[in-house]
Amino acid sequence: MTYKIEMKNITKRFGTLVANDDITLQVKPGEIHALLGENGAGKSTLMSILFGLYVPDEGDIFIDGKKVDIHSPNDANKLNIGMVHQHFKLVEPFSVLDNIVLGSEDSHHGFMTYEKSIEKILNIIATYNLKVDIDAIISEITVGQQQRVEILKMLYRDSEIMIFDEPTAVLTPQEIKELMQIMKNFAKEGKTIILITHKLNEIKAVADRCTILRRGKCVGTVDVAKTSTDQLAEMMVGREVSFTVDKKDIKPGKSVFEVKNLSIQGRGRNSVTDVSFNVHQHEILGIAGIDGNGQTELVQAITGLIPAIQGEVEINGKPVTKMTIREKYEHGMSHIPEDRHKHAVVLDFDLQSNLVIQNYYRSPFQKTKLLQFDAIKTHAEELIEKFDIRSEKGAKTTVRSMSGGNQQKAILGREISRAHDILIAVQPTRGLDVGAIEYIHSQLLEERRKGKAVLLVSLEIEEIMNLSDRILVMYEGEMVGEFDPKKVTINELGLYMSGAKRGAKNE
């Protein structure tokens, strides 16, 4: 048969690292084809080659049976190939509208015209329920809304081949369900979809076939309907994976972290209003909510990235609200941020520098005001080994060149290894494979066992249910319910997350 996409014997090297090693991928017309693999397995690299961001060192690409040369995203667009990237390719000072039409603008007598573009975009938004304000500035909208802009960019260009790289990483359960249906509708329309995901339930829900990569090599292609999630997971990581979280009952200790009557000013209104809660030793407090309901602003105010207009934050009974970020860290706070590229790492620094970025001025990393590079490197190598951080050049690897999952492992390792009493973990497993998720969940539970307080903010409702000792639901900047995960259902939480119910306590 003639495949819609055929990538034959693709090899791509970055220095000594072989990201893709003689991979052949064959995708049928009109199918949803999943690409599965651990972080750093080579999935995004392979799709970046198809989209023209990289050129393969070896191998050929065929579209509809014809050999093609793809040297840039413009070449890909001409072949009706579109891609939604895991790390968004957006111009932050530009509006949503400008980002969608960028590179495909309409003009009249040398001047840009927007009438037709706006009409087309609004029709797409209405058709696929991808709600976003087209006049908003990218830097001022949530991560979930930025995700929608990336999808709109692809739909606007009438792509026939659609590559989704971790598209549900920042979506709610309801939004994920909607997106899965959208993909099915695309396939019915004859579009060909490649779905890169770590979420095995999503593959089972929508994919026809699945190609599995492991450490740059192709393990095989399977019929999804005939393959169990356990089999997919084992092919991906090369071992059996546990899908259950072993959380033992532990009696909470004293209150370590307290937020009192915190309010934060948003655009024209309060984005967070009069929020209060506390977290105890040996406790994971989960905050659930649909993206854009104040969780981001709450965490940013707590950690010192934005100011609060009222309220207090205390660690071990000491007010830290007006402290600098460094002072908050020195008083026992660790933080895994929602946006790792903006707030967690310096992409063009090497890994060892990023792993001491808050402690570089302390012994043994500094002596008589001079950095001690041997100590910094030794520390980095210890964390690389302990947290299985994979990179081309070890401690000297530039963080920008690492996969998103390995960047996340580095951040987790840095924050857990620092002295702290409260760990604030926001979307800690975003974009990670099942093996890495299993590991990070075990690390968060180990923090709980050691007596640390953990504040977990996640859009993954199952993650909240499995890890939390208590659950708070946030809706439109307010806490609308408190729940015992042993007694509440996901459907019940969903009603509070959507605003249909509010005011629950210990249900």
Salt bridges, closest charged atoms under 4 A:
ASP21 OD2 - LYS217 NZ 2.62
GLU31 OE2 - HIS33 ND1 2.99
GLU31 OE2 - ARG209 NH2 2.97
GLU38 OE1 - ARG390 NH1 3.69
ASP57 OD1 - LYS12 NZ 3.95
GLU58 OE2 - ARG13 NH2 2.93
ASP60 OD1 - LYS67 NZ 3.23
ASP64 OD2 - LYS4 NZ 3.28
GLU92 OE2 - LYS342 NZ 3.54
GLU140 OE1 - ARG267 NH1 2.98
GLU150 OE1 - LYS153 NZ 3.29
ASP158 OD2 - LYS120 NZ 3.00
GLU160 OE2 - LYS191 NZ 3.65
GLU166 OE2 - HIS198 ND1 2.44
GLU175 OE2 - ARG148 NH2 2.33
GLU202 OE2 - LYS199 NZ 3.79
ASP246 OD2 - LYS248 NZ 3.14
ASP249 OD1 - LYS486 NZ 3.04
GLU283 OE1 - HIS280 ND1 2.98
GLU283 OE2 - ARG470 NE 2.70
GLU314 OE2 - LYS260 NZ 3.08
GLU330 OE2 - ARG362 NH2 3.68
ASP348 OD1 - ARG400 NE 2.82
ASP388 OD2 - ARG390 NH2 3.28
ASP388 OD2 - LYS409 NZ 3.59
GLU415 OE2 - ARG414 NE 2.87
GLU415 OE1 - ARG418 NH1 3.72
GLU438 OE1 - ARG239 NH2 3.17
GLU446 OE2 - ARG449 NH2 2.61
GLU447 OE1 - HIS420 NE2 2.43
GLU460 OE2 - LYS199 NZ 2.68
GLU463 OE2 - HIS441 NE2 2.74
ASP469 OD1 - ARG448 NH2 2.92
GLU478 OE1 - ARG502 NH2 3.19
GLU482 OE2 - ARG470 NH1 3.59
GLU482 OE1 - LYS505 NZ 2.84
GLU492 OE2 - LYS501 NZ 2.95
